[in-house]
Amino acid sequence: MAFQTDAFYHLSVLFIISIMVFPLKRSSLIALVLTIPALTEIVQFFLPGRVPDFMDAFHGYLGIILAYCLVQMWREIAPVVKKISNFGLRIED
């Protein structure tokens, strides 16, 4: 049970951070987000009582990839939705 919770935590935290950063299109912030999973595991190597885990970094990167895919899909869908809403599809009595 702890493994599933830990994996969900890493995935969701990096997903939320990435969702906030990717629309900004700032390369320095995107580079920072891409290094967070690796840096956290490297730092754990030097902390007493902590053990770095490859799967934690993997789930972090999985969250980043999912956020990137969602942002890219929204960039493709948003103009179409805007065009449809501007087309005048309204229900009138």
C-alpha positions as a Markdown table, in Angstrom:
| # | Residue | x | y | z |
|---|---|---|---|---|
| 1 | Met | 0.0 | 0.0 | 0.0 |
| 2 | Ala | 2.9 | 2.4 | 0.8 |
| 3 | Phe | 4.3 | 1.9 | -2.7 |
| 4 | Gln | 1.1 | 2.8 | -4.4 |
| 5 | Thr | 0.7 | 5.9 | -2.3 |
| 6 | Asp | 4.3 | 7.0 | -2.8 |
| 7 | Ala | 4.0 | 6.5 | -6.6 |
| 8 | Phe | 0.8 | 8.4 | -6.7 |
| 9 | Tyr | 2.3 | 11.2 | -4.6 |
| 10 | His | 5.3 | 11.6 | -6.9 |
| 11 | Leu | 3.2 | 11.4 | -10.1 |
| 12 | Ser | 0.6 | 13.9 | -8.9 |
| 13 | Val | 2.9 | 16.5 | -7.4 |
| 14 | Leu | 5.1 | 16.7 | -10.6 |
| 15 | Phe | 1.9 | 16.6 | -12.7 |
| 16 | Ile | 0.5 | 19.7 | -10.9 |
| 17 | Ile | 3.8 | 21.6 | -11.0 |
| 18 | Ser | 4.1 | 20.8 | -14.7 |
| 19 | Ile | 0.6 | 21.9 | -15.5 |
| 20 | Met | 1.4 | 25.3 | -14.0 |
| 21 | Val | 4.7 | 25.6 | -15.8 |
| 22 | Phe | 4.3 | 24.3 | -19.3 |
| 23 | Pro | 1.7 | 26.9 | -20.5 |
| 24 | Leu | 4.2 | 29.7 | -19.5 |
| 25 | Lys | 6.7 | 28.5 | -22.2 |
| 26 | Arg | 9.7 | 29.6 | -20.2 |
| 27 | Ser | 12.6 | 27.3 | -20.9 |
| 28 | Ser | 14.3 | 28.0 | -17.6 |
| 29 | Leu | 11.2 | 26.9 | -15.6 |
| 30 | Ile | 10.7 | 23.9 | -17.8 |
| 31 | Ala | 14.3 | 22.8 | -17.4 |
| 32 | Leu | 13.9 | 23.2 | -13.6 |
| 33 | Val | 10.8 | 21.0 | -13.6 |
| 34 | Leu | 12.6 | 18.4 | -15.7 |
| 35 | Thr | 15.5 | 18.2 | -13.1 |
| 36 | Ile | 13.3 | 18.0 | -10.0 |
| 37 | Pro | 12.8 | 14.2 | -9.9 |
| 38 | Ala | 16.5 | 13.4 | -10.5 |
| 39 | Leu | 17.6 | 16.1 | -8.0 |
| 40 | Thr | 15.3 | 14.9 | -5.2 |
| 41 | Glu | 16.7 | 11.3 | -5.6 |
| 42 | Ile | 20.3 | 12.6 | -5.6 |
| 43 | Val | 19.7 | 14.6 | -2.5 |
| 44 | Gln | 18.2 | 11.6 | -0.7 |
| 45 | Phe | 21.5 | 9.8 | -1.3 |
| 46 | Phe | 23.2 | 12.2 | 1.1 |
| 47 | Leu | 20.5 | 12.3 | 3.8 |
| 48 | Pro | 20.7 | 9.9 | 6.6 |
| 49 | Gly | 17.8 | 7.5 | 6.9 |
| 50 | Arg | 16.8 | 8.1 | 3.2 |
| 51 | Val | 17.3 | 5.8 | 0.3 |
| 52 | Pro | 17.0 | 7.0 | -3.3 |
| 53 | Asp | 14.7 | 5.1 | -5.5 |
| 54 | Phe | 14.7 | 4.9 | -9.2 |
| 55 | Met | 10.9 | 4.3 | -9.3 |
| 56 | Asp | 10.2 | 7.5 | -7.5 |
| 57 | Ala | 12.0 | 9.5 | -10.2 |
| 58 | Phe | 10.2 | 7.4 | -12.8 |
| 59 | His | 6.8 | 8.3 | -11.4 |
| 60 | Gly | 7.8 | 11.9 | -11.2 |
| 61 | Tyr | 8.8 | 11.9 | -14.9 |
| 62 | Leu | 5.6 | 10.1 | -15.7 |
| 63 | Gly | 3.7 | 12.9 | -14.1 |
| 64 | Ile | 5.6 | 15.4 | -16.2 |
| 65 | Ile | 5.0 | 13.5 | -19.4 |
| 66 | Leu | 1.2 | 13.3 | -18.6 |
| 67 | Ala | 1.1 | 17.0 | -17.9 |
| 68 | Tyr | 2.9 | 17.8 | -21.1 |
| 69 | Cys | 0.5 | 15.6 | -23.2 |
| 70 | Leu | -2.5 | 17.3 | -21.5 |
| 71 | Val | -1.1 | 20.8 | -22.2 |
| 72 | Gln | -0.3 | 19.9 | -25.8 |
| 73 | Met | -3.8 | 18.5 | -26.3 |
| 74 | Trp | -5.4 | 21.6 | -24.9 |
| 75 | Arg | -3.3 | 23.8 | -27.3 |
| 76 | Glu | -4.7 | 21.8 | -30.2 |
| 77 | Ile | -8.3 | 21.7 | -28.9 |
| 78 | Ala | -8.7 | 25.3 | -27.6 |
| 79 | Pro | -8.8 | 27.0 | -31.0 |
| 80 | Val | -11.4 | 24.6 | -32.2 |
| 81 | Val | -13.5 | 25.1 | -29.1 |
| 82 | Lys | -13.1 | 28.9 | -29.5 |
| 83 | Lys | -14.1 | 28.7 | -33.1 |
| 84 | Ile | -17.2 | 26.7 | -32.3 |
| 85 | Ser | -18.3 | 29.0 | -29.5 |
| 86 | Asn | -17.8 | 32.0 | -31.8 |
| 87 | Phe | -19.8 | 30.3 | -34.6 |
| 88 | Gly | -23.0 | 31.1 | -32.7 |
| 89 | Leu | -24.3 | 27.8 | -31.6 |
| 90 | Arg | -26.8 | 29.0 | -29.1 |
| 91 | Ile | -30.1 | 27.6 | -28.0 |
| 92 | Glu | -32.9 | 30.2 | -28.2 |
| 93 | Asp | -36.6 | 29.9 | -27.3 |
